[in-house]
Amino acid sequence: MGWQDRDWARWTEDERRRFVGGGAATVVPGAFVAVVVSLVAAVMLGRPAHAPRPAPPPVYGTGVVVQQGGMRTTCTKEVRGSAGWICDSWAVLEPNQNAWPATPLPSGTICSTVVANQATRGWVCANTA
C-alpha cells in the first residue's frame, strides 16, 4: 500500500486541522532575532561576568599577615639575630590568599637562616650555624 492509499493521506484540510492542529506555519516578523537575543541572554545569565575565582594556594611562613605599604604580606625567610629571629623576606599576598604557618624544623636543628619551602610546607635550613 502506497502512502496515498492510507487514511491520513485522504484527509481534507478540515480533518487535518482537527487531528494535527493548525495549518501552515506562520513566522512572526522578528521572531528569529528574538530567539537569538533570548539565547544570548540565557548564556550570559547562566555564567555571571564576575564569577568568583578559586582562592590562590596559601603562602607558608610565619602565618602572620602584616600590612606593608597597603599590601598584605607574610614572612617567608628569617635570620637569627642577637635578639632572636628577624624577618628577612616578605611575600606579598594576592587578594583572598591566606598565610599559613610552616611546619617547624625538627627538634634540635640549629640554623642561622630558615626559609619556608612552599612545596614541603615547612621551614628548611638555608645556612647552618
Summary of the structure (lengths in Angstrom):
residues: 129
radius of gyration: 35.7
end to end distance: 101.6
largest distance: 107.2
contacts: 259
relative contact order: 0.13
helix: 23%
strand: 35%
